[in-house]
Amino acid sequence: MHLLTPFHHRNTTTITVSIVVTILGVYGGFREVDEDKIKMLQTFGATKMQVLQNVIIPSSIPTIINALKINVGLSWVGVIVGEFLVSQAGIGYLIVYGGQVFKLDLVMTSVIILAILASLMYQCVAILEKRLMKGRS
């Protein structure tokens, strides 16, 4: 009995594609935090959690936002590749099916829908970025 349904394959592909880039990018942002600020907080007796909350995360917000922007595209790539491989429905399936039966209109419509959805998600991240960066100068 196969435990993973096509839905699970799409999610697994999406997570696999996005997670490595996210971890490496955010970790790099954490490592670029000014060590003098961390040492100052530790001198005043701050715990590791306080250092994380008060210095590391606020300093890494631009890096986290950039990782989100990248992951908007990567997550759609993961979903589409997962649908190419195992799905019987969805945008990726429509692209493959349209290519197999020579229906360019179906392929192009699917690609345009994909582009619109990715653009909307990117705009949501851009709005989040404006809100989070408003207080910073």
N, CA, C and O atoms as CSV, one atom per row, in Angstrom:
chain,resi,resn,atom,element,x,y,z
A,1,MET,N,N,0.844,-1.188,0.000
A,1,MET,CA,C,0.000,0.000,0.000
A,1,MET,C,C,0.887,1.248,0.000
A,1,MET,O,O,1.821,1.354,0.795
A,2,HIS,N,N,0.596,2.158,-0.870
A,2,HIS,CA,C,1.384,3.377,-0.991
A,2,HIS,C,C,0.817,4.439,-0.051
A,2,HIS,O,O,-0.368,4.767,-0.118
A,3,LEU,N,N,1.663,4.971,0.818
A,3,LEU,CA,C,1.185,5.901,1.832
A,3,LEU,C,C,1.095,7.341,1.356
A,3,LEU,O,O,0.323,8.118,1.917
A,4,LEU,N,N,1.865,7.725,0.332
A,4,LEU,CA,C,1.863,9.109,-0.125
A,4,LEU,C,C,0.935,9.275,-1.322
A,4,LEU,O,O,1.085,8.606,-2.344
A,5,THR,N,N,-0.015,10.173,-1.174
A,5,THR,CA,C,-0.915,10.491,-2.280
A,5,THR,C,C,-0.237,11.526,-3.177
A,5,THR,O,O,0.785,12.091,-2.787
A,6,PRO,N,N,-0.780,11.786,-4.370
A,6,PRO,CA,C,-0.199,12.833,-5.220
A,6,PRO,C,C,-0.108,14.181,-4.504
A,6,PRO,O,O,0.835,14.938,-4.735
A,7,PHE,N,N,-1.076,14.488,-3.637
A,7,PHE,CA,C,-1.034,15.750,-2.893
A,7,PHE,C,C,0.214,15.796,-2.020
A,7,PHE,O,O,0.877,16.831,-1.941
A,8,HIS,N,N,0.538,14.698,-1.371
A,8,HIS,CA,C,1.719,14.646,-0.528
A,8,HIS,C,C,2.996,14.779,-1.352
A,8,HIS,O,O,3.954,15.407,-0.901
A,9,HIS,N,N,3.027,14.205,-2.542
A,9,HIS,CA,C,4.205,14.327,-3.405
A,9,HIS,C,C,4.444,15.781,-3.774
A,9,HIS,O,O,5.586,16.239,-3.776
A,10,ARG,N,N,3.378,16.515,-4.088
A,10,ARG,CA,C,3.533,17.933,-4.433
A,10,ARG,C,C,4.077,18.699,-3.255
A,10,ARG,O,O,4.992,19.509,-3.410
A,11,ASN,N,N,3.523,18.454,-2.064
A,11,ASN,CA,C,3.995,19.163,-0.872
A,11,ASN,C,C,5.439,18.811,-0.565
A,11,ASN,O,O,6.231,19.688,-0.220
A,12,THR,N,N,5.789,17.542,-0.685
A,12,THR,CA,C,7.156,17.116,-0.423
A,12,THR,C,C,8.117,17.782,-1.391
A,12,THR,O,O,9.187,18.234,-0.985
A,13,THR,N,N,7.762,17.847,-2.639
A,13,THR,CA,C,8.616,18.484,-3.637
A,13,THR,C,C,8.772,19.966,-3.330
A,13,THR,O,O,9.879,20.499,-3.404
A,14,THR,N,N,7.693,20.626,-2.991
A,14,THR,CA,C,7.726,22.055,-2.677
A,14,THR,C,C,8.614,22.321,-1.480
A,14,THR,O,O,9.452,23.223,-1.513
A,15,ILE,N,N,8.439,21.550,-0.429
A,15,ILE,CA,C,9.234,21.749,0.782
A,15,ILE,C,C,10.705,21.470,0.514
A,15,ILE,O,O,11.576,22.210,0.972
A,16,THR,N,N,10.978,20.410,-0.223
A,16,THR,CA,C,12.365,20.053,-0.528
A,16,THR,C,C,13.054,21.149,-1.323
A,16,THR,O,O,14.212,21.474,-1.061
A,17,VAL,N,N,12.357,21.714,-2.279
A,17,VAL,CA,C,12.948,22.759,-3.115
A,17,VAL,C,C,13.209,24.020,-2.294
A,17,VAL,O,O,14.235,24.672,-2.486
A,18,SER,N,N,12.312,24.373,-1.392
A,18,SER,CA,C,12.399,25.647,-0.673
A,18,SER,C,C,13.240,25.604,0.594
A,18,SER,O,O,13.894,26.592,0.927
A,19,ILE,N,N,13.238,24.499,1.297
A,19,ILE,CA,C,13.788,24.488,2.649
A,19,ILE,C,C,15.293,24.720,2.691
A,19,ILE,O,O,15.781,25.420,3.579
A,20,VAL,N,N,16.031,24.152,1.758
A,20,VAL,CA,C,17.488,24.290,1.779
A,20,VAL,C,C,17.883,25.745,1.566
A,20,VAL,O,O,18.730,26.269,2.290
A,21,VAL,N,N,17.284,26.395,0.589
A,21,VAL,CA,C,17.595,27.793,0.303
A,21,VAL,C,C,17.230,28.675,1.498
A,21,VAL,O,O,17.973,29.592,1.848
A,22,THR,N,N,16.102,28.397,2.112
A,22,THR,CA,C,15.662,29.192,3.257
A,22,THR,C,C,16.615,29.044,4.427
A,22,THR,O,O,17.046,30.041,5.007
A,23,ILE,N,N,16.946,27.819,4.776
A,23,ILE,CA,C,17.823,27.596,5.928
A,23,ILE,C,C,19.181,28.252,5.711
A,23,ILE,O,O,19.692,28.934,6.599
A,24,LEU,N,N,19.758,28.051,4.553
A,24,LEU,CA,C,21.076,28.636,4.292
A,24,LEU,C,C,21.033,30.162,4.279
A,24,LEU,O,O,21.927,30.814,4.819
A,25,GLY,N,N,20.006,30.727,3.668
A,25,GLY,CA,C,19.898,32.183,3.609
A,25,GLY,C,C,19.679,32.817,4.967
A,25,GLY,O,O,20.344,33.794,5.311
A,26,VAL,N,N,18.759,32.275,5.737
A,26,VAL,CA,C,18.458,32.844,7.054
A,26,VAL,C,C,19.633,32.623,8.004
A,26,VAL,O,O,19.965,33.512,8.789
A,27,TYR,N,N,20.261,31.461,7.944
A,27,TYR,CA,C,21.433,31.208,8.778
A,27,TYR,C,C,22.553,32.205,8.453
A,27,TYR,O,O,23.216,32.719,9.353
A,28,GLY,N,N,22.753,32.467,7.167
A,28,GLY,CA,C,23.747,33.467,6.775
A,28,GLY,C,C,23.411,34.843,7.325
A,28,GLY,O,O,24.300,35.584,7.743
A,29,GLY,N,N,22.128,35.183,7.326
A,29,GLY,CA,C,21.698,36.459,7.908
A,29,GLY,C,C,21.938,36.514,9.405
A,29,GLY,O,O,22.336,37.552,9.935
A,30,PHE,N,N,21.699,35.406,10.090
A,30,PHE,CA,C,21.946,35.348,11.531
A,30,PHE,C,C,23.439,35.533,11.839
A,30,PHE,O,O,23.800,36.186,12.818
A,31,ARG,N,N,24.289,34.962,11.006
A,31,ARG,CA,C,25.734,35.040,11.253
A,31,ARG,C,C,26.294,36.439,10.973
A,31,ARG,O,O,27.375,36.781,11.453
A,32,GLU,N,N,25.567,37.244,10.202
A,32,GLU,CA,C,26.047,38.584,9.878
A,32,GLU,C,C,25.663,39.633,10.909
A,32,GLU,O,O,25.993,40.808,10.750
A,33,VAL,N,N,24.970,39.221,11.961
A,33,VAL,CA,C,24.568,40.159,13.008
A,33,VAL,C,C,25.821,40.670,13.723
A,33,VAL,O,O,26.772,39.921,13.947
A,34,ASP,N,N,25.803,41.941,14.071
A,34,ASP,CA,C,26.938,42.573,14.735
A,34,ASP,C,C,27.228,41.880,16.072
A,34,ASP,O,O,26.399,41.897,16.982
A,35,GLU,N,N,28.397,41.282,16.176
A,35,GLU,CA,C,28.756,40.544,17.387
A,35,GLU,C,C,28.927,41.452,18.594
A,35,GLU,O,O,28.758,41.007,19.729
A,36,ASP,N,N,29.259,42.722,18.365
A,36,ASP,CA,C,29.406,43.652,19.487
A,36,ASP,C,C,28.076,43.855,20.210
A,36,ASP,O,O,28.046,43.977,21.434
A,37,LYS,N,N,26.989,43.891,19.461
A,37,LYS,CA,C,25.668,44.030,20.085
A,37,LYS,C,C,25.340,42.803,20.924
A,37,LYS,O,O,24.790,42.914,22.020
A,38,ILE,N,N,25.683,41.636,20.400
A,38,ILE,CA,C,25.428,40.399,21.137
A,38,ILE,C,C,26.260,40.376,22.420
A,38,ILE,O,O,25.749,40.028,23.485
A,39,LYS,N,N,27.535,40.743,22.322
A,39,LYS,CA,C,28.414,40.753,23.500
A,39,LYS,C,C,27.922,41.758,24.531
A,39,LYS,O,O,28.002,41.504,25.733
A,40,MET,N,N,27.411,42.902,24.069
A,40,MET,CA,C,26.906,43.907,24.994
A,40,MET,C,C,25.719,43.359,25.786
A,40,MET,O,O,25.657,43.520,27.005
A,41,LEU,N,N,24.784,42.715,25.098
A,41,LEU,CA,C,23.641,42.131,25.797
A,41,LEU,C,C,24.077,41.035,26.763
A,41,LEU,O,O,23.553,40.936,27.872
A,42,GLN,N,N,25.026,40.221,26.345
A,42,GLN,CA,C,25.514,39.167,27.233
A,42,GLN,C,C,26.214,39.750,28.453
A,42,GLN,O,O,26.137,39.183,29.542
A,43,THR,N,N,26.893,40.872,28.279
A,43,THR,CA,C,27.551,41.542,29.398
A,43,THR,C,C,26.532,41.985,30.447
A,43,THR,O,O,26.801,41.943,31.647
A,44,PHE,N,N,25.373,42.406,29.980
A,44,PHE,CA,C,24.317,42.825,30.898
A,44,PHE,C,C,23.470,41.660,31.397
A,44,PHE,O,O,22.456,41.873,32.061
A,45,GLY,N,N,23.877,40.430,31.083
A,45,GLY,CA,C,23.212,39.251,31.615
A,45,GLY,C,C,22.035,38.738,30.807
A,45,GLY,O,O,21.178,38.036,31.345
A,46,ALA,N,N,21.976,39.070,29.539
A,46,ALA,CA,C,20.865,38.605,28.706
A,46,ALA,C,C,20.997,37.108,28.434
A,46,ALA,O,O,22.097,36.585,28.259
A,47,THR,N,N,19.862,36.442,28.403
A,47,THR,CA,C,19.855,35.018,28.066
A,47,THR,C,C,19.965,34.864,26.544
A,47,THR,O,O,19.857,35.839,25.801
A,48,LYS,N,N,20.180,33.628,26.100
A,48,LYS,CA,C,20.264,33.370,24.664
A,48,LYS,C,C,18.958,33.733,23.970
A,48,LYS,O,O,18.968,34.253,22.855
A,49,MET,N,N,17.837,33.461,24.628
A,49,MET,CA,C,16.532,33.794,24.047
A,49,MET,C,C,16.361,35.307,23.918
A,49,MET,O,O,15.817,35.784,22.922
A,50,GLN,N,N,16.817,36.059,24.905
A,50,GLN,CA,C,16.720,37.522,24.838
A,50,GLN,C,C,17.605,38.073,23.722
A,50,GLN,O,O,17.219,39.013,23.027
A,51,VAL,N,N,18.802,37.483,23.550
A,51,VAL,CA,C,19.689,37.911,22.461
A,51,VAL,C,C,19.020,37.624,21.120
A,51,VAL,O,O,19.052,38.454,20.211
A,52,LEU,N,N,18.413,36.442,21.003
A,52,LEU,CA,C,17.723,36.081,19.760
A,52,LEU,C,C,16.574,37.043,19.470
A,52,LEU,O,O,16.437,37.535,18.350
A,53,GLN,N,N,15.746,37.310,20.488
A,53,GLN,CA,C,14.566,38.158,20.295
A,53,GLN,C,C,14.914,39.625,20.076
A,53,GLN,O,O,14.252,40.299,19.288
A,54,ASN,N,N,15.942,40.133,20.757
A,54,ASN,CA,C,16.212,41.567,20.734
A,54,ASN,C,C,17.276,42.013,19.737
A,54,ASN,O,O,17.330,43.189,19.379
A,55,VAL,N,N,18.127,41.084,19.283
A,55,VAL,CA,C,19.191,41.476,18.357
A,55,VAL,C,C,19.155,40.673,17.062
A,55,VAL,O,O,19.082,41.241,15.972
A,56,ILE,N,N,19.206,39.362,17.186
A,56,ILE,CA,C,19.404,38.532,16.005
A,56,ILE,C,C,18.217,38.598,15.053
A,56,ILE,O,O,18.397,38.867,13.866
A,57,ILE,N,N,17.006,38.357,15.553
A,57,ILE,CA,C,15.833,38.371,14.658
A,57,ILE,C,C,15.574,39.761,14.080
A,57,ILE,O,O,15.385,39.879,12.869
A,58,PRO,N,N,15.558,40.833,14.906
A,58,PRO,CA,C,15.338,42.157,14.289
A,58,PRO,C,C,16.400,42.525,13.245
A,58,PRO,O,O,16.081,43.149,12.233
A,59,SER,N,N,17.653,42.142,13.485
A,59,SER,CA,C,18.704,42.450,12.520
A,59,SER,C,C,18.582,41.611,11.248
A,59,SER,O,O,19.072,42.008,10.190
A,60,SER,N,N,17.935,40.462,11.350
A,60,SER,CA,C,17.842,39.539,10.218
A,60,SER,C,C,16.545,39.666,9.427
A,60,SER,O,O,16.333,38.906,8.482
A,61,ILE,N,N,15.683,40.595,9.782
A,61,ILE,CA,C,14.402,40.733,9.081
A,61,ILE,C,C,14.587,40.954,7.571
A,61,ILE,O,O,13.864,40.334,6.791
A,62,PRO,N,N,15.510,41.799,7.129
A,62,PRO,CA,C,15.688,41.933,5.668
A,62,PRO,C,C,16.078,40.612,4.996
A,62,PRO,O,O,15.610,40.314,3.897
A,63,THR,N,N,16.923,39.833,5.644
A,63,THR,CA,C,17.328,38.542,5.087
A,63,THR,C,C,16.147,37.584,5.032
A,63,THR,O,O,15.976,36.858,4.052
A,64,ILE,N,N,15.336,37.582,6.079
A,64,ILE,CA,C,14.163,36.702,6.125
A,64,ILE,C,C,13.171,37.090,5.034
A,64,ILE,O,O,12.608,36.221,4.368
A,65,ILE,N,N,12.957,38.382,4.849
A,65,ILE,CA,C,12.044,38.858,3.796
A,65,ILE,C,C,12.566,38.447,2.416
A,65,ILE,O,O,11.792,38.009,1.565
A,66,ASN,N,N,13.876,38.587,2.196
A,66,ASN,CA,C,14.446,38.176,0.907
A,66,ASN,C,C,14.278,36.681,0.686
A,66,ASN,O,O,14.012,36.245,-0.434
A,67,ALA,N,N,14.432,35.891,1.747
A,67,ALA,CA,C,14.223,34.439,1.623
A,67,ALA,C,C,12.769,34.148,1.262
A,67,ALA,O,O,12.497,33.250,0.466
A,68,LEU,N,N,11.834,34.902,1.842
A,68,LEU,CA,C,10.420,34.727,1.492
A,68,LEU,C,C,10.172,35.059,0.027
A,68,LEU,O,O,9.435,34.348,-0.657
A,69,LYS,N,N,10.782,36.133,-0.456
A,69,LYS,CA,C,10.608,36.509,-1.861
A,69,LYS,C,C,11.121,35.419,-2.794
A,69,LYS,O,O,10.484,35.098,-3.797
A,70,ILE,N,N,12.261,34.860,-2.462
A,70,ILE,CA,C,12.816,33.785,-3.282
A,70,ILE,C,C,11.916,32.556,-3.218
A,70,ILE,O,O,11.687,31.894,-4.231
A,71,ASN,N,N,11.409,32.253,-2.032
A,71,ASN,CA,C,10.606,31.051,-1.852
A,71,ASN,C,C,9.246,31.129,-2.528
A,71,ASN,O,O,8.636,30.091,-2.788
A,72,VAL,N,N,8.757,32.319,-2.817
A,72,VAL,CA,C,7.507,32.424,-3.573
A,72,VAL,C,C,7.682,31.711,-4.912
A,72,VAL,O,O,6.846,30.897,-5.306
A,73,GLY,N,N,8.758,32.020,-5.597
A,73,GLY,CA,C,9.010,31.370,-6.878
A,73,GLY,C,C,9.365,29.900,-6.734
A,73,GLY,O,O,8.877,29.061,-7.491
A,74,LEU,N,N,10.214,29.587,-5.762
A,74,LEU,CA,C,10.632,28.196,-5.583
A,74,LEU,C,C,9.475,27.293,-5.179
A,74,LEU,O,O,9.417,26.137,-5.598
A,75,SER,N,N,8.567,27.802,-4.380
A,75,SER,CA,C,7.440,26.969,-3.967
A,75,SER,C,C,6.545,26.640,-5.160
A,75,SER,O,O,6.033,25.525,-5.261
A,76,TRP,N,N,6.354,27.602,-6.064
A,76,TRP,CA,C,5.562,27.309,-7.260
A,76,TRP,C,C,6.284,26.319,-8.168
A,76,TRP,O,O,5.654,25.459,-8.783
A,77,VAL,N,N,7.598,26.444,-8.247
A,77,VAL,CA,C,8.366,25.469,-9.029
A,77,VAL,C,C,8.168,24.077,-8.437
A,77,VAL,O,O,7.944,23.115,-9.171
A,78,GLY,N,N,8.251,23.968,-7.114
A,78,GLY,CA,C,8.060,22.676,-6.463
A,78,GLY,C,C,6.681,22.097,-6.700
A,78,GLY,O,O,6.544,20.901,-6.955
A,79,VAL,N,N,5.655,22.936,-6.618
A,79,VAL,CA,C,4.288,22.469,-6.845
A,79,VAL,C,C,4.126,21.978,-8.284
A,79,VAL,O,O,3.570,20.905,-8.521
A,80,ILE,N,N,4.608,22.756,-9.225
A,80,ILE,CA,C,4.447,22.401,-10.633
A,80,ILE,C,C,5.236,21.127,-10.962
A,80,ILE,O,O,4.723,20.250,-11.657
A,81,VAL,N,N,6.466,21.018,-10.473
A,81,VAL,CA,C,7.254,19.810,-10.731
A,81,VAL,C,C,6.570,18.598,-10.106
A,81,VAL,O,O,6.527,17.531,-10.718
A,82,GLY,N,N,6.036,18.749,-8.898
A,82,GLY,CA,C,5.304,17.658,-8.265
A,82,GLY,C,C,4.090,17.251,-9.075
A,82,GLY,O,O,3.783,16.064,-9.186
A,83,GLU,N,N,3.402,18.223,-9.638
A,83,GLU,CA,C,2.239,17.912,-10.471
A,83,GLU,C,C,2.653,17.293,-11.804
A,83,GLU,O,O,1.947,16.438,-12.337
A,84,PHE,N,N,3.793,17.722,-12.342
A,84,PHE,CA,C,4.301,17.091,-13.567
A,84,PHE,C,C,4.477,15.595,-13.345
A,84,PHE,O,O,4.163,14.786,-14.218
A,85,LEU,N,N,4.978,15.239,-12.179
A,85,LEU,CA,C,5.376,13.854,-11.920
A,85,LEU,C,C,4.211,12.932,-11.583
A,85,LEU,O,O,4.148,11.817,-12.101
A,86,VAL,N,N,3.281,13.371,-10.725
A,86,VAL,CA,C,2.326,12.410,-10.169
A,86,VAL,C,C,0.867,12.835,-10.208
A,86,VAL,O,O,-0.008,12.019,-9.919
A,87,SER,N,N,0.581,14.056,-10.547
A,87,SER,CA,C,-0.782,14.539,-10.374
A,87,SER,C,C,-1.685,14.235,-11.564
A,87,SER,O,O,-1.226,14.025,-12.687
A,88,GLN,N,N,-2.959,14.220,-11.284
A,88,GLN,CA,C,-3.965,14.095,-12.328
A,88,GLN,C,C,-4.866,15.326,-12.347
A,88,GLN,O,O,-5.940,15.320,-12.948
A,89,ALA,N,N,-4.411,16.376,-11.680
A,89,ALA,CA,C,-5.141,17.637,-11.650
A,89,ALA,C,C,-4.158,18.739,-11.264
A,89,ALA,O,O,-3.082,18.471,-10.729
A,90,GLY,N,N,-4.541,19.962,-11.542
A,90,GLY,CA,C,-3.706,21.092,-11.158
A,90,GLY,C,C,-3.068,21.770,-12.356
A,90,GLY,O,O,-3.185,21.309,-13.492
A,91,ILE,N,N,-2.390,22.877,-12.078
A,91,ILE,CA,C,-1.794,23.680,-13.143
A,91,ILE,C,C,-0.689,22.910,-13.859
A,91,ILE,O,O,-0.617,22.932,-15.088
A,92,GLY,N,N,0.170,22.234,-13.105
A,92,GLY,CA,C,1.244,21.454,-13.727
A,92,GLY,C,C,0.690,20.361,-14.619
A,92,GLY,O,O,1.208,20.118,-15.709
A,93,TYR,N,N,-0.356,19.707,-14.159
A,93,TYR,CA,C,-0.991,18.664,-14.970
A,93,TYR,C,C,-1.544,19.257,-16.272
A,93,TYR,O,O,-1.393,18.667,-17.342
A,94,LEU,N,N,-2.180,20.420,-16.171
A,94,LEU,CA,C,-2.736,21.065,-17.368
A,94,LEU,C,C,-1.647,21.432,-18.366
A,94,LEU,O,O,-1.845,21.315,-19.576
A,95,ILE,N,N,-0.489,21.878,-17.861
A,95,ILE,CA,C,0.610,22.220,-18.760
A,95,ILE,C,C,1.093,20.969,-19.497
A,95,ILE,O,O,1.284,20.994,-20.713
A,96,VAL,N,N,1.288,19.885,-18.759
A,96,VAL,CA,C,1.752,18.642,-19.387
A,96,VAL,C,C,0.701,18.101,-20.343
A,96,VAL,O,O,1.019,17.723,-21.471
A,97,TYR,N,N,-0.550,18.061,-19.899
A,97,TYR,CA,C,-1.630,17.537,-20.735
A,97,TYR,C,C,-1.784,18.371,-22.005
A,97,TYR,O,O,-1.908,17.824,-23.101
A,98,GLY,N,N,-1.776,19.705,-21.855
A,98,GLY,CA,C,-1.898,20.583,-23.021
A,98,GLY,C,C,-0.769,20.376,-24.011
A,98,GLY,O,O,-0.982,20.442,-25.222
A,99,GLY,N,N,0.444,20.123,-23.500
A,99,GLY,CA,C,1.564,19.839,-24.387
A,99,GLY,C,C,1.415,18.509,-25.099
A,99,GLY,O,O,1.811,18.371,-26.256
A,100,GLN,N,N,0.844,17.528,-24.412
A,100,GLN,CA,C,0.688,16.200,-25.021
A,100,GLN,C,C,-0.368,16.172,-26.117
A,100,GLN,O,O,-0.222,15.450,-27.104
A,101,VAL,N,N,-1.444,16.963,-25.947
A,101,VAL,CA,C,-2.528,16.968,-26.944
A,101,VAL,C,C,-2.452,18.185,-27.862
A,101,VAL,O,O,-3.400,18.481,-28.588
A,102,PHE,N,N,-1.305,18.897,-27.826
A,102,PHE,CA,C,-1.040,20.035,-28.705
A,102,PHE,C,C,-2.077,21.144,-28.572
A,102,PHE,O,O,-2.518,21.712,-29.570
A,103,LYS,N,N,-2.466,21.451,-27.330
A,103,LYS,CA,C,-3.371,22.574,-27.062
A,103,LYS,C,C,-2.569,23.692,-26.415
A,103,LYS,O,O,-2.478,23.790,-25.191
A,104,LEU,N,N,-1.994,24.529,-27.262
A,104,LEU,CA,C,-1.161,25.619,-26.777
A,104,LEU,C,C,-1.961,26.592,-25.917
A,104,LEU,O,O,-1.421,27.170,-24.974
A,105,ASP,N,N,-3.244,26.779,-26.235
A,105,ASP,CA,C,-4.066,27.692,-25.442
A,105,ASP,C,C,-4.178,27.207,-23.992
A,105,ASP,O,O,-4.159,28.025,-23.071
A,106,LEU,N,N,-4.294,25.918,-23.778
A,106,LEU,CA,C,-4.364,25.356,-22.427
A,106,LEU,C,C,-3.034,25.551,-21.699
A,106,LEU,O,O,-3.012,25.907,-20.521
A,107,VAL,N,N,-1.938,25.319,-22.398
A,107,VAL,CA,C,-0.614,25.497,-21.807
A,107,VAL,C,C,-0.400,26.961,-21.420
A,107,VAL,O,O,0.004,27.255,-20.295
A,108,MET,N,N,-0.669,27.867,-22.345
A,108,MET,CA,C,-0.426,29.286,-22.087
A,108,MET,C,C,-1.351,29.838,-20.998
A,108,MET,O,O,-0.926,30.650,-20.176
A,109,THR,N,N,-2.605,29.403,-20.990
A,109,THR,CA,C,-3.523,29.836,-19.938
A,109,THR,C,C,-3.020,29.384,-18.574
A,109,THR,O,O,-3.070,30.142,-17.605
A,110,SER,N,N,-2.538,28.152,-18.499
A,110,SER,CA,C,-2.009,27.632,-17.239
A,110,SER,C,C,-0.781,28.421,-16.794
A,110,SER,O,O,-0.637,28.735,-15.612
A,111,VAL,N,N,0.094,28.737,-17.728
A,111,VAL,CA,C,1.300,29.501,-17.399
A,111,VAL,C,C,0.926,30.911,-16.941
A,111,VAL,O,O,1.527,31.433,-16.002
A,112,ILE,N,N,-0.051,31.528,-17.589
A,112,ILE,CA,C,-0.482,32.875,-17.200
A,112,ILE,C,C,-1.106,32.850,-15.805
A,112,ILE,O,O,-0.841,33.737,-14.994
A,113,ILE,N,N,-1.931,31.843,-15.520
A,113,ILE,CA,C,-2.511,31.707,-14.178
A,113,ILE,C,C,-1.400,31.541,-13.146
A,113,ILE,O,O,-1.444,32.151,-12.078
A,114,LEU,N,N,-0.416,30.724,-13.459
A,114,LEU,CA,C,0.725,30.513,-12.573
A,114,LEU,C,C,1.464,31.824,-12.323
A,114,LEU,O,O,1.822,32.129,-11.185
A,115,ALA,N,N,1.692,32.590,-13.370
A,115,ALA,CA,C,2.391,33.873,-13.232
A,115,ALA,C,C,1.589,34.852,-12.383
A,115,ALA,O,O,2.164,35.575,-11.569
A,116,ILE,N,N,0.281,34.884,-12.560
A,116,ILE,CA,C,-0.568,35.787,-11.768
A,116,ILE,C,C,-0.534,35.392,-10.293
A,116,ILE,O,O,-0.400,36.251,-9.422
A,117,LEU,N,N,-0.655,34.100,-10.012
A,117,LEU,CA,C,-0.620,33.638,-8.617
A,117,LEU,C,C,0.728,33.941,-7.967
A,117,LEU,O,O,0.776,34.391,-6.823
A,118,ALA,N,N,1.818,33.696,-8.688
A,118,ALA,CA,C,3.141,33.990,-8.143
A,118,ALA,C,C,3.308,35.487,-7.900
A,118,ALA,O,O,3.896,35.891,-6.897
A,119,SER,N,N,2.794,36.313,-8.812
A,119,SER,CA,C,2.877,37.769,-8.642
A,119,SER,C,C,2.088,38.234,-7.427
A,119,SER,O,O,2.547,39.089,-6.669
A,120,LEU,N,N,0.898,37.668,-7.247
A,120,LEU,CA,C,0.096,38.034,-6.067
A,120,LEU,C,C,0.802,37.656,-4.766
A,120,LEU,O,O,0.814,38.432,-3.810
A,121,MET,N,N,1.384,36.466,-4.737
A,121,MET,CA,C,2.112,36.054,-3.540
A,121,MET,C,C,3.320,36.963,-3.300
A,121,MET,O,O,3.603,37.330,-2.160
A,122,TYR,N,N,4.022,37.323,-4.356
A,122,TYR,CA,C,5.176,38.214,-4.225
A,122,TYR,C,C,4.741,39.578,-3.693
A,122,TYR,O,O,5.419,40.162,-2.847
A,123,GLN,N,N,3.616,40.085,-4.187
A,123,GLN,CA,C,3.111,41.375,-3.708
A,123,GLN,C,C,2.732,41.311,-2.220
A,123,GLN,O,O,2.927,42.280,-1.486
A,124,CYS,N,N,2.198,40.182,-1.786
A,124,CYS,CA,C,1.883,40.011,-0.363
A,124,CYS,C,C,3.154,40.097,0.485
A,124,CYS,O,O,3.157,40.718,1.548
A,125,VAL,N,N,4.226,39.474,0.010
A,125,VAL,CA,C,5.497,39.545,0.728
A,125,VAL,C,C,6.034,40.980,0.698
A,125,VAL,O,O,6.588,41.448,1.693
A,126,ALA,N,N,5.879,41.677,-0.416
A,126,ALA,CA,C,6.338,43.065,-0.513
A,126,ALA,C,C,5.566,43.968,0.450
A,126,ALA,O,O,6.153,44.868,1.050
A,127,ILE,N,N,4.269,43.741,0.604
A,127,ILE,CA,C,3.466,44.508,1.568
A,127,ILE,C,C,3.939,44.210,2.983
A,127,ILE,O,O,4.082,45.124,3.795
A,128,LEU,N,N,4.182,42.944,3.283
A,128,LEU,CA,C,4.710,42.564,4.594
A,128,LEU,C,C,6.045,43.247,4.845
A,128,LEU,O,O,6.300,43.730,5.948
A,129,GLU,N,N,6.893,43.291,3.831
A,129,GLU,CA,C,8.201,43.940,3.964
A,129,GLU,C,C,8.041,45.422,4.292
A,129,GLU,O,O,8.740,45.938,5.164
A,130,LYS,N,N,7.131,46.111,3.605
A,130,LYS,CA,C,6.912,47.538,3.881
A,130,LYS,C,C,6.464,47.758,5.313
A,130,LYS,O,O,6.920,48.692,5.973
A,131,ARG,N,N,5.564,46.897,5.802
A,131,ARG,CA,C,5.076,47.030,7.178
A,131,ARG,C,C,6.182,46.786,8.209
A,131,ARG,O,O,6.299,47.513,9.195
A,132,LEU,N,N,6.980,45.760,7.965
A,132,LEU,CA,C,8.029,45.416,8.915
A,132,LEU,C,C,9.179,46.414,8.879
A,132,LEU,O,O,9.812,46.667,9.904
A,133,MET,N,N,9.452,46.979,7.712
A,133,MET,CA,C,10.579,47.893,7.567
A,133,MET,C,C,10.189,49.345,7.804
A,133,MET,O,O,11.057,50.217,7.771
A,134,LYS,N,N,8.919,49.632,8.039
A,134,LYS,CA,C,8.446,51.003,8.210
A,134,LYS,C,C,9.162,51.709,9.359
A,134,LYS,O,O,9.561,52.865,9.220
A,135,GLY,N,N,9.326,51.027,10.489
A,135,GLY,CA,C,9.950,51.645,11.658
A,135,GLY,C,C,11.456,51.701,11.594
A,135,GLY,O,O,12.082,52.345,12.436
A,136,ARG,N,N,12.055,51.045,10.619
A,136,ARG,CA,C,13.511,51.018,10.505
A,136,ARG,C,C,13.977,52.073,9.507
A,136,ARG,O,O,13.299,52.351,8.518
A,137,SER,N,N,15.107,52.638,9.772
A,137,SER,CA,C,15.675,53.617,8.826
A,137,SER,C,C,17.106,53.319,8.535
A,137,SER,O,O,17.740,54.037,7.763
